[in-house]
């Protein structure tokens, strides 16, 4: 069988924690900050842990990081 490859888009966007949860940056912060509220910008700072259903999808694309 050929080796499973990690999706390039996933390795750029997601990291796994030591306990196996998926960490990601907040969405919607690339451009257009003027029209966003200060509360949105503040809440979207830093990283967050994905919910379990979303993490399950991401982990399928990252077989080598498990």
PDB file of N, CA, C and O in Angstrom:
ATOM      1  N   UNK A   1       0.846  -1.200   0.000  1.00  0.00           N
ATOM      2  CA  UNK A   1       0.000   0.000   0.000  1.00  0.00           C
ATOM      3  C   UNK A   1       0.884   1.255   0.000  1.00  0.00           C
ATOM      4  O   UNK A   1       1.927   1.281   0.654  1.00  0.00           O
ATOM      5  N   UNK A   2       0.468   2.283  -0.730  1.00  0.00           N
ATOM      6  CA  UNK A   2       1.229   3.537  -0.672  1.00  0.00           C
ATOM      7  C   UNK A   2       1.003   4.249   0.654  1.00  0.00           C
ATOM      8  O   UNK A   2       0.017   4.013   1.353  1.00  0.00           O
ATOM      9  N   UNK A   3       1.942   5.122   0.976  1.00  0.00           N
ATOM     10  CA  UNK A   3       1.838   5.854   2.230  1.00  0.00           C
ATOM     11  C   UNK A   3       0.715   6.882   2.162  1.00  0.00           C
ATOM     12  O   UNK A   3       0.412   7.422   1.097  1.00  0.00           O
ATOM     13  N   UNK A   4       0.100   7.145   3.318  1.00  0.00           N
ATOM     14  CA  UNK A   4      -0.911   8.204   3.416  1.00  0.00           C
ATOM     15  C   UNK A   4      -0.193   9.540   3.502  1.00  0.00           C
ATOM     16  O   UNK A   4       0.777   9.681   4.246  1.00  0.00           O
ATOM     17  N   UNK A   5      -0.663  10.512   2.750  1.00  0.00           N
ATOM     18  CA  UNK A   5      -0.044  11.830   2.792  1.00  0.00           C
ATOM     19  C   UNK A   5      -0.900  12.795   3.597  1.00  0.00           C
ATOM     20  O   UNK A   5      -2.127  12.692   3.615  1.00  0.00           O
ATOM     21  N   UNK A   6      -0.237  13.735   4.261  1.00  0.00           N
ATOM     22  CA  UNK A   6      -0.929  14.797   4.986  1.00  0.00           C
ATOM     23  C   UNK A   6      -1.336  15.878   3.994  1.00  0.00           C
ATOM     24  O   UNK A   6      -0.541  16.270   3.139  1.00  0.00           O
ATOM     25  N   UNK A   7      -2.577  16.364   4.107  1.00  0.00           N
ATOM     26  CA  UNK A   7      -3.033  17.460   3.244  1.00  0.00           C
ATOM     27  C   UNK A   7      -2.233  18.717   3.577  1.00  0.00           C
ATOM     28  O   UNK A   7      -2.105  19.087   4.744  1.00  0.00           O
ATOM     29  N   UNK A   8      -1.697  19.370   2.548  1.00  0.00           N
ATOM     30  CA  UNK A   8      -0.887  20.565   2.768  1.00  0.00           C
ATOM     31  C   UNK A   8      -1.688  21.676   3.414  1.00  0.00           C
ATOM     32  O   UNK A   8      -1.161  22.429   4.233  1.00  0.00           O
ATOM     33  N   UNK A   9      -2.963  21.787   3.052  1.00  0.00           N
ATOM     34  CA  UNK A   9      -3.786  22.854   3.625  1.00  0.00           C
ATOM     35  C   UNK A   9      -3.979  22.642   5.120  1.00  0.00           C
ATOM     36  O   UNK A   9      -4.063  23.612   5.874  1.00  0.00           O
ATOM     37  N   UNK A  10      -4.050  21.393   5.558  1.00  0.00           N
ATOM     38  CA  UNK A  10      -4.247  21.112   6.984  1.00  0.00           C
ATOM     39  C   UNK A  10      -3.000  21.393   7.794  1.00  0.00           C
ATOM     40  O   UNK A  10      -3.083  21.925   8.901  1.00  0.00           O
ATOM     41  N   UNK A  11      -1.844  21.040   7.253  1.00  0.00           N
ATOM     42  CA  UNK A  11      -0.639  21.257   8.053  1.00  0.00           C
ATOM     43  C   UNK A  11      -0.314  22.738   8.199  1.00  0.00           C
ATOM     44  O   UNK A  11       0.413  23.125   9.114  1.00  0.00           O
ATOM     45  N   UNK A  12      -0.850  23.573   7.299  1.00  0.00           N
ATOM     46  CA  UNK A  12      -0.656  25.011   7.422  1.00  0.00           C
ATOM     47  C   UNK A  12      -1.623  25.634   8.432  1.00  0.00           C
ATOM     48  O   UNK A  12      -1.296  26.634   9.071  1.00  0.00           O
ATOM     49  N   UNK A  13      -2.823  25.039   8.575  1.00  0.00           N
ATOM     50  CA  UNK A  13      -3.875  25.687   9.349  1.00  0.00           C
ATOM     51  C   UNK A  13      -4.074  25.134  10.750  1.00  0.00           C
ATOM     52  O   UNK A  13      -4.575  25.842  11.624  1.00  0.00           O
ATOM     53  N   UNK A  14      -3.689  23.873  10.985  1.00  0.00           N
ATOM     54  CA  UNK A  14      -4.023  23.213  12.243  1.00  0.00           C
ATOM     55  C   UNK A  14      -2.795  22.624  12.911  1.00  0.00           C
ATOM     56  O   UNK A  14      -1.826  22.252  12.249  1.00  0.00           O
ATOM     57  N   UNK A  15      -2.850  22.545  14.247  1.00  0.00           N
ATOM     58  CA  UNK A  15      -1.833  21.864  15.040  1.00  0.00           C
ATOM     59  C   UNK A  15      -2.558  20.962  16.023  1.00  0.00           C
ATOM     60  O   UNK A  15      -3.699  21.226  16.399  1.00  0.00           O
ATOM     61  N   UNK A  16      -1.879  19.884  16.440  1.00  0.00           N
ATOM     62  CA  UNK A  16      -2.458  18.994  17.438  1.00  0.00           C
ATOM     63  C   UNK A  16      -1.834  19.272  18.793  1.00  0.00           C
ATOM     64  O   UNK A  16      -0.629  19.500  18.895  1.00  0.00           O
ATOM     65  N   UNK A  17      -2.663  19.253  19.840  1.00  0.00           N
ATOM     66  CA  UNK A  17      -2.158  19.403  21.196  1.00  0.00           C
ATOM     67  C   UNK A  17      -1.621  18.048  21.664  1.00  0.00           C
ATOM     68  O   UNK A  17      -1.763  17.039  20.974  1.00  0.00           O
ATOM     69  N   UNK A  18      -1.004  18.042  22.845  1.00  0.00           N
ATOM     70  CA  UNK A  18      -0.435  16.803  23.380  1.00  0.00           C
ATOM     71  C   UNK A  18      -1.514  15.771  23.663  1.00  0.00           C
ATOM     72  O   UNK A  18      -1.262  14.570  23.570  1.00  0.00           O
ATOM     73  N   UNK A  19      -2.713  16.224  24.007  1.00  0.00           N
ATOM     74  CA  UNK A  19      -3.794  15.293  24.304  1.00  0.00           C
ATOM     75  C   UNK A  19      -4.578  14.890  23.054  1.00  0.00           C
ATOM     76  O   UNK A  19      -5.537  14.125  23.154  1.00  0.00           O
ATOM     77  N   UNK A  20      -4.185  15.393  21.872  1.00  0.00           N
ATOM     78  CA  UNK A  20      -4.806  14.977  20.629  1.00  0.00           C
ATOM     79  C   UNK A  20      -5.924  15.871  20.148  1.00  0.00           C
ATOM     80  O   UNK A  20      -6.601  15.531  19.177  1.00  0.00           O
ATOM     81  N   UNK A  21      -6.143  17.006  20.794  1.00  0.00           N
ATOM     82  CA  UNK A  21      -7.160  17.942  20.320  1.00  0.00           C
ATOM     83  C   UNK A  21      -6.580  18.790  19.200  1.00  0.00           C
ATOM     84  O   UNK A  21      -5.362  18.918  19.077  1.00  0.00           O
ATOM     85  N   UNK A  22      -7.455  19.369  18.383  1.00  0.00           N
ATOM     86  CA  UNK A  22      -7.013  20.144  17.223  1.00  0.00           C
ATOM     87  C   UNK A  22      -7.116  21.627  17.539  1.00  0.00           C
ATOM     88  O   UNK A  22      -8.173  22.126  17.926  1.00  0.00           O
ATOM     89  N   UNK A  23      -5.985  22.329  17.365  1.00  0.00           N
ATOM     90  CA  UNK A  23      -5.906  23.754  17.637  1.00  0.00           C
ATOM     91  C   UNK A  23      -5.946  24.507  16.317  1.00  0.00           C
ATOM     92  O   UNK A  23      -5.349  24.065  15.335  1.00  0.00           O
ATOM     93  N   UNK A  24      -6.649  25.651  16.279  1.00  0.00           N
ATOM     94  CA  UNK A  24      -6.691  26.453  15.057  1.00  0.00           C
ATOM     95  C   UNK A  24      -6.840  27.920  15.403  1.00  0.00           C
ATOM     96  O   UNK A  24      -7.230  28.274  16.515  1.00  0.00           O
ATOM     97  N   UNK A  25      -6.525  28.768  14.438  1.00  0.00           N
ATOM     98  CA  UNK A  25      -6.720  30.203  14.602  1.00  0.00           C
ATOM     99  C   UNK A  25      -8.167  30.546  14.295  1.00  0.00           C
ATOM    100  O   UNK A  25      -8.870  29.767  13.652  1.00  0.00           O
ATOM    101  N   UNK A  26      -8.607  31.690  14.745  1.00  0.00           N
ATOM    102  CA  UNK A  26      -9.977  32.123  14.510  1.00  0.00           C
ATOM    103  C   UNK A  26     -10.180  32.488  13.044  1.00  0.00           C
ATOM    104  O   UNK A  26      -9.272  33.004  12.392  1.00  0.00           O
ATOM    105  N   UNK A  27     -11.364  32.220  12.538  1.00  0.00           N
ATOM    106  CA  UNK A  27     -11.686  32.551  11.156  1.00  0.00           C
ATOM    107  C   UNK A  27     -12.133  34.010  11.049  1.00  0.00           C
ATOM    108  O   UNK A  27     -12.605  34.592  12.026  1.00  0.00           O
ATOM    109  N   UNK A  28     -11.986  34.587   9.879  1.00  0.00           N
ATOM    110  CA  UNK A  28     -12.509  35.923   9.613  1.00  0.00           C
ATOM    111  C   UNK A  28     -11.610  37.058  10.034  1.00  0.00           C
ATOM    112  O   UNK A  28     -12.097  38.169  10.245  1.00  0.00           O
ATOM    113  N   UNK A  29     -10.299  36.824  10.166  1.00  0.00           N
ATOM    114  CA  UNK A  29      -9.407  37.887  10.617  1.00  0.00           C
ATOM    115  C   UNK A  29      -8.348  38.260   9.590  1.00  0.00           C
ATOM    116  O   UNK A  29      -7.358  38.900   9.942  1.00  0.00           O
ATOM    117  N   UNK A  30      -8.528  37.881   8.341  1.00  0.00           N
ATOM    118  CA  UNK A  30      -7.503  38.148   7.337  1.00  0.00           C
ATOM    119  C   UNK A  30      -7.571  39.589   6.814  1.00  0.00           C
ATOM    120  O   UNK A  30      -6.543  40.249   6.665  1.00  0.00           O
ATOM    121  N   UNK A  31      -8.764  40.059   6.544  1.00  0.00           N
ATOM    122  CA  UNK A  31      -8.906  41.417   6.010  1.00  0.00           C
ATOM    123  C   UNK A  31     -10.302  41.912   6.360  1.00  0.00           C
ATOM    124  O   UNK A  31     -11.130  41.149   6.857  1.00  0.00           O
ATOM    125  N   UNK A  32     -10.563  43.199   6.099  1.00  0.00           N
ATOM    126  CA  UNK A  32     -11.886  43.762   6.368  1.00  0.00           C
ATOM    127  C   UNK A  32     -12.142  44.023   7.836  1.00  0.00           C
ATOM    128  O   UNK A  32     -13.277  43.902   8.298  1.00  0.00           O
ATOM    129  N   UNK A  33     -11.089  44.386   8.588  1.00  0.00           N
ATOM    130  CA  UNK A  33     -11.245  44.591  10.026  1.00  0.00           C
ATOM    131  C   UNK A  33     -12.040  45.859  10.350  1.00  0.00           C
ATOM    132  O   UNK A  33     -12.575  45.989  11.451  1.00  0.00           O
ATOM    133  N   UNK A  34     -12.118  46.780   9.409  1.00  0.00           N
ATOM    134  CA  UNK A  34     -12.829  48.031   9.677  1.00  0.00           C
ATOM    135  C   UNK A  34     -14.316  47.769   9.895  1.00  0.00           C
ATOM    136  O   UNK A  34     -14.940  48.395  10.751  1.00  0.00           O
ATOM    137  N   UNK A  35     -14.878  46.852   9.126  1.00  0.00           N
ATOM    138  CA  UNK A  35     -16.312  46.589   9.261  1.00  0.00           C
ATOM    139  C   UNK A  35     -16.630  45.639  10.412  1.00  0.00           C
ATOM    140  O   UNK A  35     -17.801  45.464  10.748  1.00  0.00           O
ATOM    141  N   UNK A  36     -15.632  45.029  11.020  1.00  0.00           N
ATOM    142  CA  UNK A  36     -15.859  44.131  12.154  1.00  0.00           C
ATOM    143  C   UNK A  36     -15.926  44.934  13.448  1.00  0.00           C
ATOM    144  O   UNK A  36     -15.294  45.982  13.578  1.00  0.00           O
ATOM    145  N   UNK A  37     -16.693  44.431  14.389  1.00  0.00           N
ATOM    146  CA  UNK A  37     -16.796  45.133  15.666  1.00  0.00           C
ATOM    147  C   UNK A  37     -15.553  44.852  16.513  1.00  0.00           C
ATOM    148  O   UNK A  37     -14.858  43.858  16.306  1.00  0.00           O
ATOM    149  N   UNK A  38     -15.292  45.728  17.451  1.00  0.00           N
ATOM    150  CA  UNK A  38     -14.144  45.540  18.346  1.00  0.00           C
ATOM    151  C   UNK A  38     -14.296  44.263  19.154  1.00  0.00           C
ATOM    152  O   UNK A  38     -13.305  43.598  19.458  1.00  0.00           O
ATOM    153  N   UNK A  39     -15.526  43.915  19.503  1.00  0.00           N
ATOM    154  CA  UNK A  39     -15.787  42.699  20.265  1.00  0.00           C
ATOM    155  C   UNK A  39     -15.393  41.464  19.445  1.00  0.00           C
ATOM    156  O   UNK A  39     -14.806  40.525  19.982  1.00  0.00           O
ATOM    157  N   UNK A  40     -15.715  41.466  18.149  1.00  0.00           N
ATOM    158  CA  UNK A  40     -15.347  40.339  17.294  1.00  0.00           C
ATOM    159  C   UNK A  40     -13.837  40.190  17.208  1.00  0.00           C
ATOM    160  O   UNK A  40     -13.306  39.086  17.334  1.00  0.00           O
ATOM    161  N   UNK A  41     -13.144  41.311  16.993  1.00  0.00           N
ATOM    162  CA  UNK A  41     -11.690  41.278  16.849  1.00  0.00           C
ATOM    163  C   UNK A  41     -11.044  40.776  18.140  1.00  0.00           C
ATOM    164  O   UNK A  41     -10.088  40.002  18.100  1.00  0.00           O
ATOM    165  N   UNK A  42     -11.559  41.212  19.265  1.00  0.00           N
ATOM    166  CA  UNK A  42     -11.032  40.796  20.567  1.00  0.00           C
ATOM    167  C   UNK A  42     -11.255  39.302  20.799  1.00  0.00           C
ATOM    168  O   UNK A  42     -10.355  38.591  21.243  1.00  0.00           O
ATOM    169  N   UNK A  43     -12.464  38.839  20.492  1.00  0.00           N
ATOM    170  CA  UNK A  43     -12.799  37.429  20.731  1.00  0.00           C
ATOM    171  C   UNK A  43     -12.060  36.493  19.774  1.00  0.00           C
ATOM    172  O   UNK A  43     -11.845  35.326  20.101  1.00  0.00           O
ATOM    173  N   UNK A  44     -11.673  36.984  18.610  1.00  0.00           N
ATOM    174  CA  UNK A  44     -11.012  36.143  17.621  1.00  0.00           C
ATOM    175  C   UNK A  44      -9.495  36.141  17.770  1.00  0.00           C
ATOM    176  O   UNK A  44      -8.788  35.617  16.909  1.00  0.00           O
ATOM    177  N   UNK A  45      -8.991  36.720  18.849  1.00  0.00           N
ATOM    178  CA  UNK A  45      -7.551  36.778  19.082  1.00  0.00           C
ATOM    179  C   UNK A  45      -7.028  35.409  19.530  1.00  0.00           C
ATOM    180  O   UNK A  45      -7.722  34.677  20.235  1.00  0.00           O
ATOM    181  N   UNK A  46      -5.826  35.075  19.128  1.00  0.00           N
ATOM    182  CA  UNK A  46      -5.206  33.839  19.603  1.00  0.00           C
ATOM    183  C   UNK A  46      -5.726  32.607  18.896  1.00  0.00           C
ATOM    184  O   UNK A  46      -6.209  32.680  17.766  1.00  0.00           O
ATOM    185  N   UNK A  47      -5.624  31.466  19.574  1.00  0.00           N
ATOM    186  CA  UNK A  47      -6.046  30.198  18.991  1.00  0.00           C
ATOM    187  C   UNK A  47      -7.181  29.600  19.809  1.00  0.00           C
ATOM    188  O   UNK A  47      -7.441  30.021  20.936  1.00  0.00           O
ATOM    189  N   UNK A  48      -7.853  28.612  19.224  1.00  0.00           N
ATOM    190  CA  UNK A  48      -8.940  27.939  19.926  1.00  0.00           C
ATOM    191  C   UNK A  48      -8.901  26.454  19.578  1.00  0.00           C
ATOM    192  O   UNK A  48      -8.267  26.048  18.603  1.00  0.00           O
ATOM    193  N   UNK A  49      -9.583  25.656  20.385  1.00  0.00           N
ATOM    194  CA  UNK A  49      -9.661  24.221  20.159  1.00  0.00           C
ATOM    195  C   UNK A  49     -10.942  23.927  19.392  1.00  0.00           C
ATOM    196  O   UNK A  49     -12.013  24.419  19.749  1.00  0.00           O
ATOM    197  N   UNK A  50     -10.831  23.124  18.335  1.00  0.00           N
ATOM    198  CA  UNK A  50     -12.002  22.790  17.530  1.00  0.00           C
ATOM    199  C   UNK A  50     -12.931  21.848  18.290  1.00  0.00           C
ATOM    200  O   UNK A  50     -12.497  21.100  19.166  1.00  0.00           O
ATOM    201  N   UNK A  51     -14.205  21.896  17.944  1.00  0.00           N
ATOM    202  CA  UNK A  51     -15.165  20.969  18.533  1.00  0.00           C
ATOM    203  C   UNK A  51     -14.874  19.562  18.025  1.00  0.00           C
ATOM    204  O   UNK A  51     -14.203  19.397  17.006  1.00  0.00           O
ATOM    205  N   UNK A  52     -15.367  18.560  18.720  1.00  0.00           N
ATOM    206  CA  UNK A  52     -15.043  17.168  18.404  1.00  0.00           C
ATOM    207  C   UNK A  52     -15.476  16.750  16.988  1.00  0.00           C
ATOM    208  O   UNK A  52     -14.700  16.080  16.306  1.00  0.00           O
ATOM    209  N   UNK A  53     -16.688  17.118  16.513  1.00  0.00           N
ATOM    210  CA  UNK A  53     -17.053  16.744  15.137  1.00  0.00           C
ATOM    211  C   UNK A  53     -16.144  17.381  14.085  1.00  0.00           C
ATOM    212  O   UNK A  53     -15.810  16.742  13.087  1.00  0.00           O
ATOM    213  N   UNK A  54     -15.741  18.636  14.303  1.00  0.00           N
ATOM    214  CA  UNK A  54     -14.836  19.285  13.355  1.00  0.00           C
ATOM    215  C   UNK A  54     -13.442  18.672  13.423  1.00  0.00           C
ATOM    216  O   UNK A  54     -12.783  18.499  12.398  1.00  0.00           O
ATOM    217  N   UNK A  55     -13.001  18.346  14.627  1.00  0.00           N
ATOM    218  CA  UNK A  55     -11.675  17.769  14.795  1.00  0.00           C
ATOM    219  C   UNK A  55     -11.580  16.407  14.121  1.00  0.00           C
ATOM    220  O   UNK A  55     -10.522  16.049  13.604  1.00  0.00           O
ATOM    221  N   UNK A  56     -12.653  15.653  14.119  1.00  0.00           N
ATOM    222  CA  UNK A  56     -12.657  14.331  13.496  1.00  0.00           C
ATOM    223  C   UNK A  56     -12.386  14.450  11.993  1.00  0.00           C
ATOM    224  O   UNK A  56     -11.673  13.624  11.423  1.00  0.00           O
ATOM    225  N   UNK A  57     -12.952  15.470  11.356  1.00  0.00           N
ATOM    226  CA  UNK A  57     -12.742  15.689   9.922  1.00  0.00           C
ATOM    227  C   UNK A  57     -11.291  16.074   9.652  1.00  0.00           C
ATOM    228  O   UNK A  57     -10.675  15.569   8.713  1.00  0.00           O
ATOM    229  N   UNK A  58     -10.746  16.970  10.478  1.00  0.00           N
ATOM    230  CA  UNK A  58      -9.377  17.435  10.271  1.00  0.00           C
ATOM    231  C   UNK A  58      -8.385  16.292  10.467  1.00  0.00           C
ATOM    232  O   UNK A  58      -7.404  16.199   9.731  1.00  0.00           O
ATOM    233  N   UNK A  59      -8.622  15.430  11.438  1.00  0.00           N
ATOM    234  CA  UNK A  59      -7.695  14.341  11.728  1.00  0.00           C
ATOM    235  C   UNK A  59      -7.615  13.333  10.583  1.00  0.00           C
ATOM    236  O   UNK A  59      -6.594  12.662  10.430  1.00  0.00           O
ATOM    237  N   UNK A  60      -8.662  13.215   9.782  1.00  0.00           N
ATOM    238  CA  UNK A  60      -8.601  12.331   8.618  1.00  0.00           C
ATOM    239  C   UNK A  60      -7.599  12.827   7.591  1.00  0.00           C
ATOM    240  O   UNK A  60      -7.004  12.032   6.863  1.00  0.00           O
ATOM    241  N   UNK A  61      -7.412  14.130   7.530  1.00  0.00           N
ATOM    242  CA  UNK A  61      -6.468  14.718   6.578  1.00  0.00           C
ATOM    243  C   UNK A  61      -5.039  14.752   7.115  1.00  0.00           C
ATOM    244  O   UNK A  61      -4.106  15.064   6.374  1.00  0.00           O
ATOM    245  N   UNK A  62      -4.860  14.432   8.406  1.00  0.00           N
ATOM    246  CA  UNK A  62      -3.546  14.483   9.029  1.00  0.00           C
ATOM    247  C   UNK A  62      -3.195  13.132   9.634  1.00  0.00           C
ATOM    248  O   UNK A  62      -3.112  13.023  10.857  1.00  0.00           O
ATOM    249  N   UNK A  63      -2.987  12.102   8.827  1.00  0.00           N
ATOM    250  CA  UNK A  63      -2.762  10.769   9.385  1.00  0.00           C
ATOM    251  C   UNK A  63      -1.426  10.618  10.106  1.00  0.00           C
ATOM    252  O   UNK A  63      -1.303   9.780  11.000  1.00  0.00           O
ATOM    253  N   UNK A  64      -0.415  11.419   9.732  1.00  0.00           N
ATOM    254  CA  UNK A  64       0.914  11.244  10.312  1.00  0.00           C
ATOM    255  C   UNK A  64       1.107  11.995  11.617  1.00  0.00           C
ATOM    256  O   UNK A  64       2.112  11.782  12.296  1.00  0.00           O
ATOM    257  N   UNK A  65       0.186  12.858  11.987  1.00  0.00           N
ATOM    258  CA  UNK A  65       0.364  13.649  13.198  1.00  0.00           C
ATOM    259  C   UNK A  65      -0.357  13.031  14.387  1.00  0.00           C
ATOM    260  O   UNK A  65      -0.326  13.597  15.479  1.00  0.00           O
ATOM    261  N   UNK A  66      -1.000  11.892  14.205  1.00  0.00           N
ATOM    262  CA  UNK A  66      -1.653  11.227  15.312  1.00  0.00           C
ATOM    263  C   UNK A  66      -0.622  10.466  16.055  1.00  0.00           C
ATOM    264  O   UNK A  66      -0.935   9.810  17.049  1.00  0.00           O
TER     265      UNK A  66
END
